[in-house]
């Protein structure tokens, strides 16, 4: 949840390629309440000598932020970014939740897409660029039969410098698009994922809402903010007819972690979730 300096303990130089994506990672807590998330952030955030990307964060009152939602907010809601295939139940659950949220807090709600094209190819290239390809290709030679096919394909690809520089250019374009878009809004709300939870043993569904998609298409709402580093939180929005959970993503302006926490806490008060469990988990 939020912009978090990389957690140093997740790095281990003995294992090439593990948690090495410096400019893409934004490590944060997964908790049962916003209060607990704020508590974890108060402990995790801040500069660390071992992490060259960490920054001071004394401007954020992590424990106080959930209790201070500003006045009239301008909220953009994008159900599909204009290009994402979204499961109809996910779209319906999130749409209902965001409308209720905006009405309850008296926010100005506008349906609006940021306007950038699908940057998925750039994300894949940046993952490869920030991985230890040399070390992981050694692992491929020794343990390739135990690796997932999509990882094998990434390691076997003949990456060129242009793939990486094009990806960096795309990331800059997405970042520029989003900061301009957020001049008009305090928050952007989207589904967290394009589909409900799916069975183990698959990379992702290849058909969503009748469209053939990449196996990682279900992640389309998340990685643009790995590009930009904007604070974001996922909160439970409801359940599908079969009892599967659906998440709603709240995204703030650059460095505005406090507002993301405050909005998440307000949503939690309006639509509590701590007492709920999916039927299949009971």
TADASUL-V912630 format. One record per helix or strand of 3 or more residues. SS is the DSSP state (helix for helix, strand for strand). FROM is the first residue (numbers start at 1). LEN is the number of residues. If there is no record, write none. Layout:
BEGIN
SS&FROM&LEN + SS&FROM&LEN
END
This chain:
BEGIN
helix&8&3 + helix&34&11 + helix&62&4 + strand&74&4 + helix&88&18 + strand&108&4 + helix&120&10 + helix&133&14 + helix&149&8 + helix&161&21 + strand&187&5 + helix&217&3 + helix&223&6 + strand&232&8 + strand&245&8 + helix&257&14 + helix&279&3
END
